[in-house]
Amino acid sequence: MMTSVDTDLMRVLADPLRLRIVTLLAEETLCSTHLIEETGAKQTNLSNHLKVLREAGVVDTEPCGRFTYYRLKPDVIASLAGRFADLAETARATAENNVKRSCP
């Protein structure tokens, strides 16, 4: 069963711009300047989305001079993916065993 933390994380990742940021950060560690170039988002908008990702524990930050680099935390994504894999396995077993509740 999904927990509220999973639901909150899914809500965070459901936003198209945040999902784009996460996808980019899966490929490399980037600073906000790179993310602005890649996404076309305005600085303020991007900063707000990065804050949401930080608060959700999806990204880590690394200060580097006057820039801040962002890195995806793969374990967070893997944990959520594992939950979905478990759901898929349960559904597969349910279908194979023809589990269904009878109507009253």
C-alpha positions in Angstrom: 0.0 0.0 0.0 1.3 3.5 -0.8 2.0 5.7 2.2 1.4 9.5 2.4 5.1 10.1 1.9 4.9 8.2 -1.4 1.8 10.2 -2.4 3.7 13.4 -1.6 6.7 12.4 -3.6 4.5 11.4 -6.6 2.8 14.8 -6.4 6.3 16.5 -6.4 7.4 14.5 -9.4 4.1 14.9 -11.3 4.9 18.6 -12.2 6.3 18.6 -15.8 9.1 21.1 -15.0 10.2 19.2 -11.9 10.1 15.9 -13.8 12.3 17.6 -16.5 14.7 18.8 -13.8 14.9 15.3 -12.3 15.5 13.8 -15.7 18.3 16.2 -16.5 19.9 15.7 -13.1 19.8 11.9 -13.6 22.2 12.4 -16.4 24.6 14.9 -14.7 25.1 17.3 -11.8 24.0 20.8 -13.0 23.9 24.3 -11.6 20.8 26.5 -11.8 22.3 28.4 -14.8 22.5 25.1 -16.7 19.0 24.2 -15.7 17.6 27.5 -16.9 19.3 27.0 -20.3 18.0 23.4 -20.6 14.4 24.1 -19.5 13.9 27.6 -20.6 12.3 28.4 -17.2 12.7 31.8 -15.5 15.1 32.0 -12.6 12.4 32.6 -10.0 10.2 29.7 -11.3 13.2 27.4 -11.4 14.3 28.3 -7.9 10.8 27.6 -6.5 10.8 24.1 -8.2 14.3 23.4 -6.9 13.2 24.3 -3.4 10.3 21.9 -3.6 12.7 19.1 -4.9 15.2 19.9 -2.0 12.4 19.9 0.6 11.1 16.6 -0.7 14.6 15.1 -0.4 14.9 14.4 -4.2 18.0 16.5 -4.8 21.2 17.4 -2.9 23.0 20.7 -3.3 26.7 21.5 -3.5 27.9 25.1 -3.2 30.6 26.0 -5.7 31.7 29.6 -5.5 28.7 31.7 -6.3 26.9 28.8 -7.9 24.9 26.0 -6.4 25.1 22.6 -8.1 22.2 20.1 -7.9 22.5 16.3 -7.8 19.7 13.8 -8.0 19.4 11.4 -5.0 18.9 8.1 -6.8 17.8 6.1 -3.7 14.7 8.3 -3.4 13.7 7.5 -7.0 14.7 3.8 -6.6 12.5 3.5 -3.5 9.5 4.9 -5.3 10.2 2.7 -8.3 10.4 -0.3 -5.9 6.9 0.5 -4.6 5.5 0.5 -8.1 7.4 -2.7 -8.9 5.7 -4.3 -5.8 2.3 -3.1 -7.0 2.9 -4.5 -10.5 3.9 -7.9 -9.0 0.8 -8.0 -6.8 -1.4 -7.2 -9.8 0.3 -9.9 -11.9 -0.2 -12.5 -9.1 -3.8 -11.4 -8.7 -4.5 -11.8 -12.5 -2.7 -15.2 -12.6 -4.7 -16.5 -9.7 -7.9 -14.9 -10.9 -8.5 -13.3 -7.5 -11.7 -11.5 -7.4 -14.3 -10.6 -4.8 -17.7 -12.1 -5.3 -20.7 -9.7 -5.6 -23.3 -9.8 -2.8 
